[in-house]
Amino acid sequence: ISACEKGDESKKALQLFGDMCQSSVQVDTITFSIAISACKQDGEWERALQLCARMSQSQVDVDTIIFNAMLSSCERGGNWTVALNVFHIMAKIMVELDIVSHNNAITACERSGEWHEALQVMSAAVLRSMASNIISFNAAISTCGKGGAWQNSLQRFRVMMQRTVQSD
């Protein structure tokens, strides 16, 4: 499954995962993680959420890696609202939010120019004492630009330069 997922054969990886579930092979967090990561390749956020629900039913632990893969699936599938819901659920059920979680949520907002939400996620990272990185700043700057909030783009750029985050 992992070889298929890494080789951009997401449909094959998901087919193999389905075959495993129907057989007597026990699936675990790693297997689910690979399957959910395969969903993100094609932006299949609905399927990623279904797999996460199946994890809960199978009493398999859901962790930060799983949620980050779901966030990435939502981002690639162009569904920023679901991505933000997943992000907020992570915080609510106390799954560790890392900089990847924040960046995936910001990037999901970027695709639709939802700059208010992107800046809120960026602020949440600061409140959690996380240092935003070049991905955070680039996505926030781009989101503000797409949303017509050029002054916020300039402000993010200035903050990035003050923090000596290396720019692209």
Steps between C-alpha positions, in 0.01 A plus 500: 500500500781736592683436173185580302433815703856622456495411132196721430278194463240620748211303355701178515606576860137555601393183321764301689391659825140400428613146424684488833192617688285232338749225581614390841801734495491738794545865402668746735576870529786475249285323241221754540753783481631373167146462362403852611823635351403333173172696513687830517672434168170533318335740746252232604412666828166319532673164486764614749223596745329165445825320577540701818148407606583137428807535723280604791265209435798263491632654822826600331665809647482819295812716530650822366633328186154371413339839554772676300437263209128578525574874504719458193223305324255783570751759384571318174130435452430873534281469808623760747190480722546129568874556550430762767244272664758220515755748639260611775405139580869424551521772763173398660595133543852600598687347210833680477493782250841552342626751244400259220140506630500880499663522157250254348210703639649830375567352156142369483380858557744628238330323211179695558648828622353459849759728655315570828499130582861453388616778732299353787678168453832680486413682823406168660852375423646802679272439800630143510858634500572358156735677269341556161725396214539600137204281402277673757599847389487429125154346528372787719648764268353329194161457669484868590596590143231274353246644741584858403655575838831628365573703816486179702732337245753778553464475876564123493803559279640756745446266794669220307802722433515613864505140614775424249293226337671428174279616212460334161 
